């Protein structure tokens, strides 16, 4: 009984951590208990994958080139943009391929069924010496370059997506050189599977409730 009570409490926390939303768990309903177990399994799997990535990328993490963290979106691998690209460019540097190879190997072995979202971000400095019309365009092409490389390395293209956000989602102020460096980044996000399913089920149930009113 204590274990079940703990799991009832855990589920809203897990959902908020991954999706920012919550669902209603009805006491004693078997389907909801199954959802709890699935969410716990998913969380454990992502924690295990995080440990594997931290081990494989220990050198890069130590050099502050890469960071691995859990967020409300899932498991996020953040690359400093200069590690992957030359300034104003969207072609991957040869020196970056070894690091991406480590990541792709773990993605294939540990989370082959998860969706992988790649996001490009820049600082707010206007582009003056490259062919891109905007930071938005540059960030999108950088994300696409990473997606294409991951596909080439064997990641299922049906699981891949790319998006560019330009300077519009900074993680810190652009007022300093250090801040701008942090904002110039590419994020590879391992999206949880079970949370998406539960979120979809909750939305469907909500819609059905509205129709009955």
Buried (B, 14 or more C-beta within 10 A) or exposed (E): EEEEEEBBEBBBEBBEBBBEBBBEBEEEEEEBBEBBEBBBEBBEBBEEBBEBBBEBBEEBBEEEBBBBEBEEBBBBBBBBBBBBBEEEBBEBEEEBBEBBEBBBBBBBEBBEEBBBBBBBBBBBEEBEEEEBEBBBBBBBBBBBBBBBBBBEBEBBEEBBBBBBBBBEEBEEEBEEEEBBBBBBBBBBBBBBBBBBBBBEBBEEEEEEEEEEE
